[in-house]
Amino acid sequence: MKRLAILAMTGLALATTASAQRPDPRPTFHFAPARNWMNDPNGLVYYDGEYHLFFQYNPHGDRWGHMNWGHAVSRDLVHWQELPIAIPETADVMAFSGSAVVDWNNTTGFGRGGKPPLVAIYTGHNPKAKLQSQYVAYSNDHGRTWTVHGEVLSVGSPEFRDPKVFWHAPTKRWVMVAVMALENRAVLFTSPDLKQWTFASSFGPAGGRGKNWECPDLFELPVEGGAPGEKRWVLGINLGDNAVGGGSGGQYFVGDFDGKRFTTVPGWPGEAQWMDYGADFYAAVSWNDLPKSDPRRIWIGWANDWRYAEAIPTWPARGLMTVPREVTLKRTPAGYRIAQAPVREVATLHGTRQDFAATLGETPIDLPVAGGSADLTLDLDTGTADQVTIALTDEQGYQTLIGVNPGVDEVFVDRTRSGPHFHDGFANRHVAPIDLKGKRVRLRLLADQSILELFIGDGTRTITDRFFRGGGQLRWSASARGGNAKLTMQAWPMAGGTRP
């Protein structure tokens, strides 16, 4: 969630006067509102066949302000329908970020006719009173209309926000993890009914620190490669600045949770463990109440960065989401690490598969990929090459590069020349460390007009970056520098997934 102070911190209001003069290429399979400003995903919950995606939304313009809860629904995580605003701002209180749950046991008493209500727990931001506190609203019609119950938790702070709430079955209590943002601290509370809350514990500062911590999440996962039946808890924390991509980003911690307190596993590193190595994966939170038949943990992020979020040259909407990603937890030689992959439903959007193989050298080879929306699987043998590069080039000669440097064990996205200048904080090269001693790596790349989501190897490293072309169609090519390399590729054009 955006604080008013961030404007001053980043200088966005003064950094640029750039604005888009024509509609930008709308994403084919990433969710974006039909128009206006969007940021953090909120209220992710599944109920009665529908995935709900709420989000921070300004109905009055394409910059941050007048925060409401926008709303979209899907039956398959890839085809989204935008609905009217769910929770509006009032004269005094903006509806900042939060979460939603199905109150299966009607602990709130809000349910009707024997059916559980949907309950949203969100931050009410009162700029006049300089107060952020937690509010509750509920719905009895599948989230189409909402009744605001009101404030349920305040600690008298202007920087207390972003509640993620879930039911903890072993203790038969609701758990809330929120942030004391400027203190870089997560705070946990428990409740029997979502209305009466008791302080339980605090976590932090730890790992990566910045101007603020935001948008926490807490969930349990089985450990792949761990002891039989082993499970651990993952605490996600987003940073408004100072993340690995140079601006905002997400980190995570792995540990144990007893219903009141989260503690990291012994030996958890002191340095930050990053969710993503790009610049445009922020405020990632996961869905509550997936059906019992689906054991996945799925989250989604806002594909933007607070340094330049209000300046990106898109119109009539500013802001889009990543694809939903399945999150798993692996025991690796380096310790516990999360891994991410696009949800399997993304494959339902595939067009006709194109297979391609080539030996790469200095002269770029065109790839049989049409346009800017594609799902690629790239198997690379770097051979004798110092660098292998996939280039995405527009008709004005601007290029976005995806590269592998085996000599220094890195995969990168380079967008320093990806389009016309619009903000000093944008042009950059983002690097993910990976062991390339074996000279081979598999890359899964989702491209969608103005976004790249790169999943490296087993998914424990990802890079998410926006790019903004100068104009015209996009074409793909591959090359190798300093030697030869081998490329094997499967490519699918992508059909549309979102509709206003």
N, C-alpha and C positions, 0 to 999 in steps of 0.2 A: 504494500500500500504506500501511496505517495504522501509524504508530509509536505506541508506548505514550505517548510524550511529547506527542502531539497532544491527548490528553485534557486534560492540564494546560493546554496552550496555548490551547485553545478554550473551556475551562470547560464542556464539554458535560455532564460528570458532575454539575455543580452548577446548570446553567442551567435545567433543567426536570425535573419529575417526571411530565410528561404521558405517558400511554400510551393506546393505542387500546382502546376498550371493546367494539368490535364489528368484524367483518371489514370491511375496506375494499373498494371495488369493484375487483376484480382486473383488471389490464390485459388488453385483448383481444388485442393483437398485439405487445406488448413482452415480452421474456423476464424473468420473475421466478421465483425458486425457489418451491416449494410452501409453504415455511415458513422461518423463521429469517433470520439476517443474511446479506447478500451485499454485497461491494464489488468491487474492480477485476476487469475481464476479464483472464484469463490464458490462456496456451497456445493462442492462436488458430492453428489449423492445419487444412488440408484434406487428406484422404487417402481414396482409394478410395470416392468418392461421398458422403463425409460432411464437413460443417463441424463442427469441434469448438469448443465454447465452454467453457473452464474458467473458474473464478472463485473469488475469495476467499470462504470460506464458514465460518460458525460453526454446526456441527450441534447445539449445546447451548443456543442462545438467539438473541434478536433484537437483540443488541448486539454490537459488535466483540469478538473474542476467539477463542481456540482455532482459529487459522487453518488450514483444510484447503483443498485444491483441490476445489471442487464441479465438476460436469460436466454438460453438456448437448450433444446432437448434433442436427443438422438436415441434410436433403438439399436444402433450398431457401432457407435463410437466414431463413425466416419461420415455419415450423412446427418448434418445438423440443420435444425430449423430454428431461426431466431424468433423469439416471442416478445410480447410487450414487457416493459420494465416490471420487475418483480417487487423490489423494495425501493421506494423513492426516497430522496432526501426530503427533509421537512424544512421549515423556516429556520430552525436552529441547528439541526443535526444532519450531517452527511452520513450515508450508509457506507462505511469503509469495509475492509476485508473481513472475512469470517468463513464459517463452515455451516453445513447442514447435516441433519441426521433424520432417520426414521425412528420415531419414538414408539417402538413396537409394543411396549408394555403400558403406553399412555401414562408415563410417570408425571407428565406435565398436567394431565387433565384436559388437554386441548383437543383430544380426539373426539370424533363424532360417529355415531352409528356403528360402534364396534370396530372402526377402522383407525389405524394409527395415523397421527398427523406427521407431516414434514415440519421440522423445527429448524429455523435458521438462527445461529448465534453469531453476531457480528459486532464490529466496533462502531459505536456512534461517536462521531467526531464533532464536537461543539467548538467551533473556532472562537466564538465570543467568550465562552467560559474558559477557554484553553483547557479543555478536558476531553480525554478519551476514555470511554467506559463501554462495557459489554451489554448488548441489547439482545432481546429474543423476539422473534416473530414466528408465526405458524401459518400453515396452510392445510386445508382439508379437501382441496380439489386438485391434487397432483401438481401443486406448485404454481397454479395459474393465478391465484389471488392470495394475498398475504395479509394477515392481521398483526399489527405490531403490539406485542404485549408490553414492551418497555424495557427500561434499564434493569439489569439483574446483578451487575458487579462493577464496582468502581473502587479504585485505590487512590483517587485524587490526583492522578497523573495526566499530563498532556501527551504522554508517549507510551501508553499501555494499550496494545492492540493485537489484532490478527488472531482471534481465538480459533484453534482447531480442536474440535470436540469429538469424542467417540465413546462408545459404551465399553467398559472394561468388565467382562463377564466374571472373572475370578473374585473381584471385590464388589460386584453388583453396584457399580457406581459409574456415573458419567465422569469423564476426565477432560479437562481443558488444558491445553498448552498454549500460552500466549507469550508476548514479549514485552519486556521493559526495554524499549528500542534503543535509547541512547546509552543505556547501561550495558548493552551487549549481553543481555540476560534473558533466559527463558524461565517462565514461571508457570507452575502447575497448580491447578485447583481441582477439587472433586465436588460432586453434587448428586443427590438422590433424584432430583426432579428438573434439572436444567434451570432452576430459578434461585435456589439457595446454594451458594458456593462457599467452600472452605479452602483456604490456602493449604497446599500440601508440601511444596518444595520449590527450589530454585536451581537452575543450572547455568553455569557460565560466570564470567566470560571464559571462553575457550576457543581453540582453533583460530579461524580467521576472524579478525575484528575490524570494525569500520565505524563510520558515522552512526550506523544503526544496524540492528538485527531486525528482521521482519519475517512474516509468513512462515511460522514453524509448522512442522508435521511430526507425528509420532506413530509408528506402526511396527508390528511384529512380522518377521519373515522366517521361513525355514532356511537353513544354511546348506547350500549346495557344496559338497566336498567336506562338510563338517562331520561331527560325531553323529551316530544314528539318532534321528529324532531331534537334533539340535535346532533351537530357534533363538533368534536374537532380535532386539528392538533397534530400529533405526530412527534417529532424531534428525530431521532436516531443518536447517536454518538458512535463511537467505540474508545476504548483505546488500545494503543499498549502494555501497561502493567498496573499493579496495579488494575486489575479488580477482581471480586469476586472469580473467579476460581484460582487466584494466578498469572495469566499472562495477556494475552490480552483477551478482551471481549467487550461486547456492553452494553450501557445504553440508556435510552430514557427519554424524557420529554413530557408532555402533556400540550397543551395550545391553543393559538389562533394565527392566521396569517392573516394580512391584505393586503398581497401582497408585503410588504416591511419588516415588523418586526414580529418576533416571540416572544410572551410573554407567560410565564407559567400561568396556572390557579392559582387563589388565593389559598394559602395553599399548593402548591406543595412542597413536602418535600425537604429539603436541601441535604439529603443523596442520593446517587445514587440509581436509580431504574434499576435493571439489566434485560437485555433481556433474559439471560440464566445463570444458576448457575454452569454450567460445565466449562471446560477449552478449549473447541474446537468449539466455535461458534463465528466467527469473521467476520467483514467487511460486515455484513448483509445489503443488499439494496433491494429495491422492483422494480417490473416490471412497466414500463411506458406503457400507451396506450393499456391496456386490452380492449377487445371489450365492447361496451355499454351493450351487453347482459350478461356480466360477471362483477358484481359489486365488486368482491373480491379485496382485497389488498394482494398481494403475494410477499414474499421475500425469499431469499436464503442466506446461509452463507458459508464461507470457514471453513471447519472442521479441524482446526489446531490452534496452539498457537505459537507465535513468540519465546517463550523460547526455544523450541525444534524442531521447524518446519523443519529445515534442517537436523535433525538427525533421524527423524522417520524411522524405519527399513522397508521401502517399496521399491520395485523395480519391473518394470522399471519406474514407475511413483511415484512422491511425491506430494501428495495433492489430496483431493476430496472435493466435495460440500455436504452439508446437502441435505435432500429432500426439495423441495419447500414447504413453510409453508404459510397457510392463517393466516393473522394477523387481529384480531378484537380488539375493545376497549370496556371495561366494566366499569360500575360504581359500585364499590364494597364498603363495609363498610369502607375500608381503603382509598378510593378515586379512581381516574381513574387508571386502570391498563390494559396493553395490555394482550391479550391471543393468544396463537399459537396452531395450529393443522396441521398435515400433510395435504396437499391438497387432496381433495377427489379422485383425479385420482390415488393415490397410491393403492386404493382398486382394480383397474383393474389388478394389478399384483398378486393378491391373488391366491394361490393354494387351495387345499381342506381344509376346516375348520376342526380343531380338538377342541373338547370341553373336558374340564377336570374340576373336582372338587375334593377337598380333605381337610381333617383336617390335619394341619401341626403340627409337634412337633420337638423334637431335631434331630431325624434321618432324613436326607435329603430324599425327595421323588423325583424320576425322573419325569420330565415333558415330555409329548409327542410332543416335538418340535425337528425336525430333522435339524441339521446343523446350520450354522451361519447367515442365512438370513431369518428373520421372522418378522411378525407383530403380536404383542400380545396385548390383552386387559385383564388386570388382576384386578379383584375385590377382595379386601382384607378386611376381618374383623379381626382385630388384636387380638380380644378376650382378653385372659389373658397373651398374650406374651409380653415380653419386646422388642423383635425385630423380624421382619419377613424378610427373605432374599431369593432372587432369585439369584442363582449362575450359571455362565456360565464358564465351566471348559474345558480345552483342555487336550490332551492326555499326556502331560507332567506334569499335576497337577496344572498349573497356573489357577487362578480364577479371574474373574471380578464379583463384587457383586452389586446387586441393592437391597437396603434395606429400611425398614420403621421402625422408632423408635417412637412409639406413646407417650412415656413418656416425650420426649423432642421436640415433634412436628417437626420432620424432616424426609425427604426422602433423600436418598444419593446414590451415585455411588462410589464404592471403587475399585480403580484400583492399589492399592499399591502392589498387587501380581499378576498382570494380564499378565505378560510376562517377558522375560529376560531384564535386565537393559540395557538401551541405552542412558539415559540422566538423570542427577540428578534432573531436574525440572519436570519429568513426573509422578513418583509415588505419588499419592495423593488420598484424599477422598473429594468429592465435595458434599455439602449439600444445599438443598433447604428447607427453612422454610415453614411449612404448618400446618394449624389447624387440629389436629388429635384427638381432644377431643371426637368426635363421634366414634372413633375406626375404621372408615371405610374410604377407599380411593380407587379410580380407577386410574390405571396406564395404559397408552398406551405406548408401547415400540416398537420402530423400531430398529432391529439389522441387521447389514449387514457386516459380516466378520471382520471388524476392527472398527466399529463405533456403538455406542448406542445413540439413541435419545429418551429421556424419557419425556413424557407429563403427568403432574400430575394434577389430579382433573379436573378443568375447563380449564386447559391450561395456567393459569396465572403464573405457575411455570414450567420451563423446565430445564433439565440437558442434555447437549450434551458432550459426551466424546469419544475419540478414545481409543482403546485398541489393543495390539499387542501380539498375542498368541505365545507360545513357539513352537507349532507344532501340527499337527494332527487335527482330527475332534473336534467339540465343542458339549458338551452335557449340558442340562439344568436340574436344580434341585431346590427344594424349601424346606425351613425349618423354624421353629420358635424356639426362645430361651426364656426360663423362663416361658413357658406356652404353650397353644394351640391357633392356629389361623385358620381361614377358607380361602381357596382360591378357586375362580371360574375363569376359564380362557377360552378364545377363542383364538386360534392360527392359523395363516395362514403362510405356507411357501411362499416365494416370488419368482416370476419369474424374469427373467432378464429385465432390463430397459435401459441399456446403451450399446452402441456399438461404437468401435473406428472408 
